[in-house]
């Protein structure tokens, strides 16, 4: 395994360097914020709410010049429905709305479409309905290729009965129901929570649940919980996959679309321990990656791997923030069968006081892990970062021409920080100012070598892009969302 030091570009790049161009559109007058819908053929689409609370969609050309703007009206009573969001599907913008009909004690989920000329259809489809008590009503997920959409809700069971999951899988025009299912999850324990629901390109539905073990399932020095992935096949078949590593706690777990119609269930593990005061460092860190690949065509497990990763933590961790667990953010696949995994340290700490409960959010170091087609670790590269309750946390990344590009916000002073000791802490407080921050670009070569640059300093501009609501449109092309302004970052 190669452990590589940072290669720094000492000079700050401008927004129009040889590698990066950043273009901003004009400001949008909105009461709220702008939502990015997507991009197609060099055009970009957004939605926002104007000063009169009307829903507005916009289209921009490749230079971010405004081409079209239309108020969106549905064939519904504006005072009765709630707007839930939209998907950008090929040549249409699909809107979702919900309505509560009190006389019927029911909720209804609707959809309607707007074409790329921003003309909204008169047709409104009823996608789902449920009693008012239904949980997660209006929740939805879209397949990686945008050809399947699942909508779902959960009905709480009476007394000791388990909950019932109800879901429907639609084609992208919502003219056909591909799967309509009502099922009680096949879980022995009564104490479980539904964590995530996904649909694949074939129309199979995946339900990820966190399960607390019953007394007869618990073993000494083993985990108290595990995860179960339940698959409902489009043909009515069903399969279960359990993720229980016994003496290893699952610190994070995510479902990510893989190549060749596969689904990857991945995350980080840590050795069981007695908590922070444990003398064994291994019980405090999550430095083992697990990866299970499921073939969506056959609904079988294609591979299951556990990979130990060195270099994710300091050699001699001392402070509690040194033990922040990692979470997988992105996976990029190479032509030779290997892949690049982007992970970030993330945790939420609950603090209870006599005056109530509050939460502390940590978004810390970024790790880039290169793994070859034999599931061997080629390199682990770590970029030090420390964000506590930051107003603009986390990362967005893309992969192009053998390089990984990661965009994030940090203190400008951290440009030359090479390790945790040198990293200045970024926190949101009455004494902090976002003018001290900058928008960073981290470039990681396939060898693992890293280069850190500043796209622009916040002292130079009042525009503040929001990483969490930005979106990758194509390889090397990211739409940035600055609440009332749209930007496009292109990496050549």
C-alpha positions as CSV (number, residue, x, y, z in Angstrom):
1,X,0.0,0.0,0.0
2,X,1.3,3.5,-0.8
3,X,1.0,6.2,1.8
4,X,1.3,9.5,-0.1
5,X,2.0,13.0,1.2
6,X,0.1,16.0,-0.1
7,X,1.4,17.8,-3.1
8,X,0.3,21.5,-2.6
9,X,-0.2,24.1,-5.2
10,X,0.9,27.1,-3.2
11,X,-0.6,29.7,-5.4
12,X,-4.4,30.2,-5.3
13,X,-6.1,29.5,-8.6
14,X,-8.7,31.9,-10.0
15,X,-12.2,30.8,-11.1
16,X,-10.8,30.9,-14.7
17,X,-7.7,28.8,-14.4
18,X,-6.5,26.3,-17.1
19,X,-8.2,23.4,-15.2
20,X,-11.4,25.0,-13.8
21,X,-14.0,27.5,-15.0
22,X,-16.7,28.8,-12.7
23,X,-19.6,30.8,-14.1
24,X,-22.4,32.4,-12.1
25,X,-25.9,33.4,-13.4
26,X,-27.7,36.5,-12.3
27,X,-29.4,36.5,-8.9
28,X,-32.9,35.2,-8.6
29,X,-35.5,37.2,-6.6
30,X,-36.9,34.5,-4.4
31,X,-38.5,34.3,-0.9
32,X,-36.8,31.0,-0.3
33,X,-34.0,29.3,-2.1
34,X,-33.2,27.9,-5.5
35,X,-33.4,24.1,-6.2
36,X,-31.4,22.6,-9.0
37,X,-33.4,20.3,-11.3
38,X,-30.7,19.2,-13.7
39,X,-28.9,19.8,-16.9
40,X,-29.2,18.4,-20.5
41,X,-27.5,19.2,-23.8
42,X,-25.7,22.3,-22.3
43,X,-28.9,23.7,-20.8
44,X,-29.6,24.0,-17.0
45,X,-32.9,24.0,-15.1
46,X,-33.9,25.3,-11.7
47,X,-37.0,26.0,-9.7
48,X,-37.8,28.5,-6.9
49,X,-40.7,30.3,-5.3
50,X,-41.2,33.9,-6.2
51,X,-42.3,36.8,-3.9
52,X,-45.9,35.9,-4.5
53,X,-45.4,32.2,-3.4
54,X,-45.7,31.0,-6.9
55,X,-43.6,28.0,-8.2
56,X,-41.3,29.1,-11.0
57,X,-39.1,27.0,-13.3
58,X,-36.1,28.5,-15.2
59,X,-34.0,27.4,-18.1
60,X,-30.4,28.6,-18.8
61,X,-28.1,28.2,-21.7
62,X,-24.5,27.0,-21.6
63,X,-23.3,30.5,-20.6
64,X,-25.9,30.6,-17.8
65,X,-27.9,33.3,-19.7
66,X,-31.6,33.0,-18.8
67,X,-33.5,31.5,-21.8
68,X,-37.0,30.9,-20.3
69,X,-38.9,31.4,-17.1
70,X,-42.4,30.1,-16.5
71,X,-44.8,30.0,-13.5
72,X,-45.9,26.4,-12.9
73,X,-49.6,25.8,-12.3
74,X,-51.2,22.4,-11.7
75,X,-54.7,21.3,-12.2
76,X,-55.2,21.4,-8.4
77,X,-56.5,23.8,-5.7
78,X,-53.4,25.8,-4.9
79,X,-54.6,26.3,-1.3
80,X,-54.9,22.6,-0.6
81,X,-51.8,20.9,-1.8
82,X,-48.2,20.9,-0.6
83,X,-45.3,20.8,-3.1
84,X,-42.8,18.0,-2.3
85,X,-40.1,18.4,-4.9
86,X,-39.2,17.2,-8.4
87,X,-37.1,14.8,-10.4
88,X,-35.3,15.6,-13.7
89,X,-36.1,12.7,-15.9
90,X,-34.6,12.7,-19.5
91,X,-36.8,15.3,-21.2
92,X,-39.2,16.1,-18.4
93,X,-39.4,17.7,-15.0
94,X,-41.6,15.5,-12.8
95,X,-43.3,17.3,-9.9
96,X,-44.7,15.7,-6.7
97,X,-47.5,17.1,-4.6
98,X,-49.5,15.9,-1.6
99,X,-53.0,16.8,-0.3
100,X,-54.8,16.0,2.8
101,X,-58.5,15.5,2.4
102,X,-60.0,15.9,5.8
103,X,-63.5,14.6,5.0
104,X,-61.9,11.3,3.9
105,X,-59.2,11.3,6.6
106,X,-56.7,10.5,3.8
107,X,-53.6,11.8,2.2
108,X,-53.1,11.8,-1.6
109,X,-49.8,11.9,-3.6
110,X,-49.9,13.5,-7.1
111,X,-47.5,14.0,-9.9
112,X,-47.5,16.2,-13.0
113,X,-44.8,17.1,-15.6
114,X,-43.2,20.1,-17.2
115,X,-41.3,19.7,-20.5
116,X,-37.9,21.3,-21.2
117,X,-39.7,24.2,-22.9
118,X,-41.2,24.8,-19.4
119,X,-44.8,23.9,-20.5
120,X,-46.7,22.1,-17.7
121,X,-49.1,19.3,-18.5
122,X,-52.8,19.6,-17.6
123,X,-52.7,16.0,-16.5
124,X,-52.3,15.2,-12.8
125,X,-51.7,11.5,-11.8
126,X,-52.7,10.1,-8.4
127,X,-49.8,8.0,-7.4
128,X,-50.7,6.9,-3.8
129,X,-53.2,7.3,-1.1
130,X,-53.2,6.4,2.6
131,X,-54.8,7.2,6.0
132,X,-53.6,10.2,7.8
133,X,-51.7,8.1,10.3
134,X,-49.4,6.6,7.6
135,X,-45.7,7.2,8.1
136,X,-43.3,8.5,5.5
137,X,-46.2,9.3,3.1
138,X,-45.0,10.8,-0.1
139,X,-41.5,9.3,0.2
140,X,-40.0,8.2,-3.1
141,X,-36.8,7.0,-4.8
142,X,-35.6,6.8,-8.4
143,X,-33.6,4.1,-10.2
144,X,-30.0,4.9,-11.3
145,X,-31.1,5.1,-15.0
146,X,-34.2,7.1,-14.1
147,X,-36.6,4.6,-15.7
148,X,-38.3,3.4,-12.5
149,X,-39.8,5.4,-9.6
150,X,-40.9,3.9,-6.3
151,X,-43.4,5.7,-4.0
152,X,-44.1,4.3,-0.5
153,X,-45.5,4.7,2.9
154,X,-45.6,2.6,6.1
155,X,-48.6,1.7,8.2
156,X,-48.0,1.1,11.9
157,X,-49.2,-2.3,13.1
158,X,-51.9,-2.6,15.8
159,X,-50.6,-3.7,19.3
160,X,-48.0,-6.4,18.6
161,X,-48.5,-6.6,14.9
162,X,-45.5,-5.5,12.7
163,X,-45.7,-2.5,10.4
164,X,-46.9,-2.8,6.8
165,X,-44.9,-1.4,4.0
166,X,-46.9,-0.3,0.9
167,X,-45.1,0.7,-2.3
168,X,-45.7,1.1,-6.0
169,X,-43.2,1.1,-8.8
170,X,-44.0,3.3,-11.8
171,X,-42.6,3.8,-15.2
172,X,-41.2,7.4,-15.8
173,X,-44.4,8.6,-17.5
174,X,-46.5,7.2,-14.5
175,X,-48.8,5.6,-17.0
176,X,-48.0,2.1,-15.8
177,X,-47.7,0.5,-12.3
178,X,-44.9,-2.1,-12.6
179,X,-45.2,-3.4,-9.1
180,X,-47.9,-2.9,-6.4
181,X,-47.0,-4.4,-3.1
182,X,-48.2,-4.4,0.5
183,X,-46.0,-6.4,2.8
184,X,-45.0,-7.0,6.4
185,X,-41.2,-7.1,6.6
186,X,-39.8,-10.6,7.3
187,X,-38.0,-9.6,10.5
188,X,-38.1,-11.6,13.7
189,X,-37.4,-8.7,16.1
190,X,-40.2,-6.3,16.8
191,X,-37.7,-3.5,17.4
192,X,-36.5,-2.4,14.0
193,X,-36.5,0.8,11.8
194,X,-36.7,1.2,8.1
195,X,-33.6,3.1,7.1
196,X,-33.7,3.4,3.3
197,X,-35.8,2.2,0.3
198,X,-34.4,2.0,-3.2
199,X,-35.4,0.8,-6.6
200,X,-33.1,-0.6,-9.3
201,X,-33.2,-0.4,-13.1
202,X,-35.2,-3.6,-13.3
203,X,-37.9,-2.5,-10.9
204,X,-36.8,-4.5,-7.9
205,X,-37.3,-2.8,-4.6
206,X,-34.7,-2.9,-1.7
207,X,-35.6,-2.1,1.9
208,X,-32.8,-1.6,4.4
209,X,-33.7,-2.0,8.0
210,X,-31.8,-1.7,11.3
211,X,-32.7,-4.5,13.6
212,X,-32.1,-4.7,17.4
213,X,-31.5,-8.3,18.4
214,X,-34.0,-10.2,20.5
215,X,-32.8,-11.8,23.8
216,X,-32.5,-15.2,22.2
217,X,-30.4,-13.8,19.3
218,X,-27.9,-12.0,21.5
219,X,-24.5,-13.5,22.2
220,X,-21.9,-12.4,24.7
221,X,-19.4,-9.9,23.2
222,X,-21.4,-9.7,20.0
223,X,-23.2,-6.7,18.4
224,X,-26.6,-5.7,19.8
225,X,-28.0,-4.9,16.3
226,X,-27.6,-5.7,12.6
227,X,-28.9,-4.6,9.3
228,X,-31.2,-6.6,7.0
229,X,-31.7,-5.9,3.3
230,X,-35.0,-7.2,2.0
231,X,-35.5,-7.4,-1.7
232,X,-38.9,-7.5,-3.4
233,X,-38.5,-8.8,-6.9
234,X,-40.5,-7.3,-9.8
235,X,-41.8,-10.8,-10.4
236,X,-43.1,-11.2,-6.8
237,X,-40.0,-13.1,-5.5
238,X,-38.2,-12.1,-2.4
239,X,-34.8,-12.4,-0.8
240,X,-33.1,-11.3,2.4
241,X,-29.4,-10.3,3.0
242,X,-28.2,-10.0,6.6
243,X,-25.3,-7.7,7.5
244,X,-24.1,-8.9,10.9
245,X,-20.3,-8.8,11.6
246,X,-20.8,-10.1,15.1
247,X,-17.7,-8.7,16.9
248,X,-17.7,-5.6,14.6
249,X,-20.2,-2.7,14.9
250,X,-21.5,-1.2,11.7
251,X,-20.7,2.5,12.0
252,X,-22.2,3.5,8.7
253,X,-24.0,1.8,5.9
254,X,-25.2,3.0,2.5
255,X,-26.8,1.6,-0.7
256,X,-24.9,2.8,-3.8
257,X,-25.6,2.0,-7.5
258,X,-22.7,0.0,-9.0
259,X,-21.7,-0.9,-12.6
260,X,-23.4,-3.4,-14.8
261,X,-26.7,-3.2,-13.0
262,X,-25.4,-4.0,-9.5
263,X,-26.1,-2.5,-6.1
264,X,-23.3,-2.0,-3.5
265,X,-24.1,-2.2,0.2
266,X,-21.0,-0.6,1.8
267,X,-19.8,1.1,4.9
268,X,-17.3,1.1,7.8
269,X,-16.9,-1.2,10.8
270,X,-15.3,-0.8,14.2
271,X,-14.3,-3.4,16.8
272,X,-16.7,-3.6,19.7
273,X,-15.5,-2.0,22.9
274,X,-16.6,-0.4,26.2
275,X,-16.7,3.1,24.8
276,X,-14.4,6.1,24.7
277,X,-12.5,5.1,27.9
278,X,-11.5,1.7,26.4
279,X,-7.7,1.2,26.3
280,X,-7.8,-0.5,22.9
281,X,-7.6,2.1,20.2
282,X,-9.2,-0.3,17.7
283,X,-12.5,-0.1,19.6
284,X,-12.6,3.7,18.9
285,X,-12.0,3.9,15.2
286,X,-13.8,2.6,12.1
287,X,-10.9,1.6,9.7
288,X,-12.4,-1.5,8.1
289,X,-14.5,-1.2,4.9
290,X,-17.1,-3.8,4.0
291,X,-18.5,-4.1,0.5
292,X,-21.3,-6.4,-0.7
293,X,-22.2,-6.4,-4.4
294,X,-25.7,-7.6,-5.4
295,X,-26.5,-8.6,-9.0
296,X,-29.8,-6.8,-9.8
297,X,-30.5,-9.2,-12.6
298,X,-30.4,-12.4,-10.5
299,X,-30.8,-10.9,-7.0
300,X,-27.8,-12.9,-5.9
301,X,-24.7,-11.8,-3.9
302,X,-21.9,-11.3,-6.4
303,X,-19.2,-10.7,-3.9
304,X,-18.6,-9.9,-0.2
305,X,-15.4,-8.3,1.0
306,X,-13.9,-6.8,4.2
307,X,-10.9,-4.6,3.7
308,X,-8.7,-3.2,6.4
309,X,-7.6,0.4,5.8
310,X,-4.5,2.0,7.4
311,X,-3.9,5.7,7.4
312,X,-7.4,6.9,8.1
313,X,-6.6,8.1,11.6
314,X,-3.5,9.7,13.3
315,X,-0.9,7.4,14.6
316,X,-1.5,8.6,18.1
317,X,-5.1,9.9,18.4
318,X,-5.7,11.9,21.5
319,X,-8.9,14.0,21.2
320,X,-12.5,12.8,20.7
321,X,-12.6,14.3,17.2
322,X,-9.8,12.0,16.2
323,X,-12.3,9.1,16.5
324,X,-15.0,10.5,14.1
325,X,-16.2,7.5,12.0
326,X,-16.1,7.6,8.2
327,X,-19.1,7.5,5.9
328,X,-19.0,6.6,2.2
329,X,-19.9,9.6,0.0
330,X,-19.2,8.3,-3.6
331,X,-17.8,5.4,-5.6
332,X,-16.3,5.8,-9.0
333,X,-15.6,2.8,-11.2
334,X,-12.5,2.5,-13.5
335,X,-12.4,0.7,-16.8
336,X,-10.0,-2.0,-15.5
337,X,-12.5,-3.1,-12.8
338,X,-11.0,-1.1,-9.9
339,X,-12.7,1.7,-8.2
340,X,-12.2,4.9,-6.2
341,X,-14.1,5.4,-3.0
342,X,-14.7,8.8,-1.4
343,X,-15.3,8.9,2.4
344,X,-15.7,11.6,4.9
345,X,-15.6,11.6,8.7
346,X,-19.1,12.4,10.0
347,X,-21.0,12.0,13.3
348,X,-23.8,13.5,15.3
349,X,-23.4,13.8,19.1
350,X,-26.6,14.1,21.1
351,X,-26.2,16.3,24.2
352,X,-29.0,16.2,26.9
353,X,-29.3,18.9,29.5
354,X,-32.0,19.9,32.0
355,X,-33.1,22.6,29.4
356,X,-33.5,20.1,26.6
357,X,-31.6,18.2,23.9
358,X,-29.3,19.6,21.3
359,X,-27.0,18.1,18.7
360,X,-23.4,18.6,17.6
361,X,-22.4,17.9,14.0
362,X,-18.9,16.9,12.9
363,X,-17.7,16.8,9.3
364,X,-14.0,16.1,9.3
365,X,-11.2,14.5,7.2
366,X,-11.8,13.4,3.6
367,X,-10.4,10.1,2.5
368,X,-9.8,8.9,-1.1
369,X,-9.3,5.1,-1.3
370,X,-8.1,3.4,-4.5
371,X,-8.9,-0.3,-4.8
372,X,-7.8,-2.4,-7.8
373,X,-9.8,-5.1,-9.6
374,X,-8.5,-7.8,-7.2
375,X,-10.0,-5.9,-4.2
376,X,-6.5,-4.9,-3.1
377,X,-5.9,-1.4,-1.6
378,X,-3.6,0.6,-3.8
379,X,-3.5,3.8,-1.8
380,X,-5.3,5.7,1.0
381,X,-5.0,9.4,0.8
382,X,-6.4,11.6,3.6
383,X,-7.1,15.3,3.5
384,X,-7.3,16.9,7.0
385,X,-10.4,19.0,7.7
386,X,-12.4,19.9,10.8
387,X,-15.9,21.3,10.7
388,X,-18.0,21.5,13.8
389,X,-21.6,22.7,13.3
390,X,-20.5,24.3,10.1
391,X,-23.2,26.1,8.1
392,X,-21.9,24.6,4.8
393,X,-20.5,21.1,5.5
394,X,-19.6,18.0,3.5
395,X,-18.3,17.4,0.0
396,X,-19.3,16.9,-3.6
397,X,-17.1,14.9,-6.0
398,X,-16.7,13.8,-9.6
399,X,-14.3,11.5,-11.5
400,X,-12.8,12.3,-14.9
401,X,-9.9,11.1,-17.0
402,X,-8.3,9.1,-14.2
403,X,-8.6,11.9,-11.6
404,X,-11.0,12.4,-8.7
405,X,-12.1,16.0,-8.0
406,X,-13.6,16.9,-4.6
407,X,-15.2,20.3,-3.9
408,X,-15.7,21.5,-0.4
409,X,-15.6,24.6,1.9
410,X,-12.9,25.2,4.4
411,X,-11.0,28.0,6.2
412,X,-8.7,29.7,3.7
413,X,-5.9,29.3,6.2
414,X,-6.0,25.5,5.7
415,X,-4.7,25.7,2.2
416,X,-1.2,24.6,3.4
417,X,-2.4,22.4,6.3
418,X,-0.8,19.0,5.8
419,X,-1.9,17.2,9.0
420,X,-4.4,17.5,11.8
421,X,-2.0,19.5,14.0
422,X,-1.7,22.2,11.3
423,X,-5.5,22.3,10.5
424,X,-7.4,25.3,11.8
425,X,-10.8,24.5,13.1
426,X,-13.9,25.7,11.2
427,X,-16.9,26.2,13.4
428,X,-20.2,28.2,13.2
429,X,-20.4,30.5,16.2
430,X,-21.0,34.2,16.9
431,X,-17.2,34.7,16.7
432,X,-16.8,33.0,13.3
433,X,-17.2,34.7,9.9
434,X,-17.7,32.9,6.6
435,X,-15.5,35.6,4.9
436,X,-12.5,33.6,6.3
437,X,-13.6,30.6,4.2
438,X,-12.9,29.6,0.6
439,X,-14.2,27.1,-1.9
440,X,-11.6,24.4,-2.3
441,X,-10.8,21.9,-5.0
442,X,-9.0,18.7,-4.1
443,X,-7.6,16.7,-7.0
444,X,-6.5,13.1,-6.4
445,X,-4.6,11.2,-9.1
446,X,-5.0,7.5,-9.6
447,X,-1.6,7.1,-7.8
448,X,-3.2,8.7,-4.7
449,X,-1.2,11.9,-5.0
450,X,-3.2,14.9,-3.8
451,X,-3.3,18.6,-4.8
452,X,-5.3,21.1,-2.9
453,X,-6.3,24.5,-4.5
454,X,-8.6,27.4,-3.8
455,X,-11.2,28.0,-6.4
456,X,-12.0,31.4,-4.9
457,X,-11.7,33.1,-1.6
458,X,-14.9,34.3,0.1
459,X,-13.1,37.7,0.7
460,X,-13.4,38.2,-3.1
461,X,-17.1,37.5,-3.4
462,X,-20.3,37.4,-1.4
463,X,-21.5,34.3,-3.3
464,X,-21.7,31.3,-0.9
465,X,-22.3,27.9,-2.7
466,X,-24.2,25.3,-0.7
467,X,-22.5,21.9,-1.1
468,X,-25.4,19.8,0.1
469,X,-27.8,21.2,-2.5
470,X,-25.4,21.3,-5.4
471,X,-25.4,18.5,-8.0
472,X,-23.0,16.7,-10.4
473,X,-24.5,16.9,-13.9
474,X,-21.8,15.1,-15.9
475,X,-18.2,14.0,-15.4
476,X,-16.3,17.1,-14.4
477,X,-19.4,19.3,-14.4
478,X,-21.1,20.5,-11.2
479,X,-24.0,22.8,-10.7
480,X,-23.5,24.9,-7.6
481,X,-26.4,26.2,-5.6
482,X,-25.9,29.5,-3.8
483,X,-29.5,29.9,-2.5
484,X,-30.5,32.7,-4.8
485,X,-27.9,32.1,-7.5
486,X,-26.9,29.3,-9.9
487,X,-23.3,28.5,-10.8
488,X,-21.6,25.9,-13.1
489,X,-18.2,24.6,-12.2
490,X,-16.4,22.8,-15.2
491,X,-13.2,20.8,-14.9
492,X,-11.4,20.4,-18.2
